């Protein structure tokens, strides 16, 4: 949430969105920003630059531009992305970014929006990137979301041995993380993160970005709880939860031994 005048928050969201997705509709009275559909180049490549979305939009919002060196395997498909950004409540304001993806194939009259399991892996990373770009402009006003949670003293402490065959010190660190998530103790969670923690394969890295996103949307922290419950494994320098590579759409947490002790160095969703 952001403790600033509505104009400050809305203007930051508008500017950050327009920098990467220039074709937009804005409605300040409703606190809403909606982008047109922008073409995504090389959408099957998770490393593509979000800047490629600047290819533009025409007519009903669908771009007709296409890069001349498009790989053959994508020659008959086009991918598009758009966002709905909302600023709701009162001061402090809550900001939410929802991404949408669609696919067009040769012969189709219109692109088809992708839902559920058909949603592409790159959509979440690009959504994270936009949310983080907005946060960077107004992070001075950022506040943790308030939630109704149990008091820390009432929460049963996790047994460090409950995570499987991991070094005892790593087990203690994982127990601290799990207990902090249970009561949404953001200060404690932040203390367990490496400064260069990777929080999104497409969005970026860094402790500030991780905390901004996790406080805005509880889903990743719920995913972290599931990852810890799946059991962990590793050696004296690195531990992962779950121990094996997760299925697409599931999270994996990585803990590594740093100079300051065991720290979370990555928490990302598998593609």
N, C-alpha and C positions, 0 to 999 in steps of 0.2 A: 504494500500500500504506500501511497505517497502523500505526505503531509505538506501540501503546497496548494496555491490557488488553482482552480480548475484550468484556467487559461494556461498556466505554466505546464501542467501535465499534458493537456490536450495538444498544445503547440509542439512539445517535444515528441509526442507520438506521431503527429502529422509530419514533422520534419524528418524523423528517422525513417518512417515508412516511405516517404517520397524519394529519399536518397537511393533506395534500391528498387522501389516499385512506383514509378512516377505517375501512372494513370490511376487516380483515386477519386472516390466520392466521399466528401466529408459532411457531417451533420453535427455541428457543435451543440446544437440544442438537445440532441439525444446522446451526446458523448460518443458518437459512433464514427468510425472510419472504415471504408470498404474499398479494397483495391479491385481493379479490373483483373481479368485473367491475364497473366503474363506468361509468355512461353519460357519453358525451362530447357536449356540446351544440355544435351548429354545427360538426361535425367537419370539414366541407369548407373551413372558414375557418381558414387557418394562423395568424391573429392572435387566435383565441379564447383566453380566459383559462383556464389550466390549473385554476384554481379551480372551473370549471364541472363538473369531474369529481366534485365533492362532492355530486352529486345523489343519491348513495347506491346501495345494492344491497340486494336483497331475495331471499327464497327461495334459489334456487341461485346467487345472486350477480348476477342481472340486474336492473337498475333498471327500474321501470315509470313513473318520472316523466318528464315532457316539458314543456319550456318552452312557454308559451302563445303566444309570438310566433315560433315556429319558421318559417323560410322555407318557402314552398310546395314548392320543389324537394327538400326533405328530409322532407316530410310523411309519406312512406311508408318511411322508413329510420331506423334507430337505430344509433348507433355506440357501442361499448364498449371500454374499455381495462383492462388489468390488468398487474401486474408480478411478477416473481420476483426477489427480492434474496437474494444469497448472500454469506456471509463465510467464507472458506476459508483453509486453510493453517495456519500458526502465526504467532506474533508475529515480524515485522510481518504483519498480516492483509491479505488481498486481498478487496476488495469489488467485486461485479459486479451490475449491474442489467440485466435483460432485459425489454423491453416486448412486450406482445401486444395485438393489436387484433382486433375482431370486428364483424360487420355483421348486422343483423336487418332483414328486410323483411316487410311485412304478409302474413300467411298462413303464414309459416314457423313451425314448432314451436319451433325454437331458433336462436339466432344462429350464424353461420358464422365461424370464425376465419379471418383473412386471412393468406396466406403469399406469399412471393416477390414478384413484381411487383404483386400485389394489396395488399400492405402499404401503408397510407395514408401520405402524406407527413408528416402531423402526428405520427406515432408516434415518430419519432426525436427530434424537438424536445422532446416531453413526457418521453421517457426521459432525455435530456440534463438537463432541468430537475430531475428527481428526483435523479439522480446528483449534480448540483451542489448541491442543497439538503442532501444528506447531507454532502457535502464541506465545506460552509460550517460545519457543526457541529463537525467534527473536523479542520479543515485544519491545526491546530497539530501534529498527529501525522503528517501526510502525508509520504511518502517516494517518490522516483521508483522505478518498476519496474526491476528489474535484468534486463538482457538480455545474451545472448552476442553481442557485436558486434565488428567488426574494430577494430583500433587505428587511431586517427586518422591516424598517419603512414603507414599502409599503404593508405589510401584514395586513389585517384586523384582529383586535384582537378578540379572541373568547370570547363570553359571558359566564362567569362562571356558569350561570343558565341554560345553554343549555344542560347539561348532565343528567338532571332528578332529582329525589328526593335524593340528597346527601347533606351532611353538607356543608355549604358555604365555609369553608376553603378548603375542598376537591375539590369543584368545581373550586376554584381559581387555585389549583395545576393542575387539569386536563386541564384547559385552558392554563396554561403555557406549559404543555407537548405538547398539540396539536399545539400551535403556533411554538414551537421549532422544531417539526417534519416538519412542512410546509416549513421551510427555511433550514432544515437540520443543525440546530445549535447544533452540537454534544456536545459542552461544556455545553449548557443549559440542554440538555437531560440527560447527565451524572449527573448533579446536582440534578435531581429529582429522582435518583435511590438510593435505600437502598444498603449498601455495600454488603449485602448478597442476592441481588436480584436473583431470579431463572429465568434463561433464556431458559432452555431446560429441558424437563423431562428426557431426556437421556444424555444430555451433561454436565450439571452441574449448578453452581451458582457463583455469584460474579460479581461485577461491571466491572472489567477489561475484563472478557470473554464476557459479554453482549455487551459492546461497540465495542470490536474487531469484533464480528460477525455482528452486525448491520451496522457497517461502511463498511464491506466487501460486504454485500448483502442488498440492500434496501427493499427486500420483507418483512422482519419482521416489519420494520417501517411503511410500507404501511398497513400491517395487524393491527398495533396499531391504525392507523387512522380509519380503519374500525370498530375496537372494540369500540373506543370512540364514533363513529357516531351511534352505535347500542343502545346507551342509557345505563346509569349506575344506580346502586342502592346499598344500604348498610345502615350502621348505623354509630354511632359516632366513631367507631374504625376501620371499614373496609368497603371498597367500591370495587365493581367489575364492569367491563365493558367488555361485556354486563352484565346486572344484572343476567340473567339466565345462566345456563351452556350452552356453545356454542356447536354447532354441530361438529362432528369430522372433523378435518382439518381446523377449525377456531380458531383464537386466543382469549384469555381472559386476560385482564389486572387486576391486583390486587393492590389496593392502601391501605396502612395501616397507622395509626397514630403512629408515633415514637416520641422519645424524641425531635428530631430536627424538627418535623412537619410531614405533610403527605408526604409519599414517595412510589414509586413504589416498591413493594416487589416481584412481580412475573409477568412475561409475557411469556406465553407458549401456544403452539398449542394443542388443545384437541385431544385425540386419539379416 
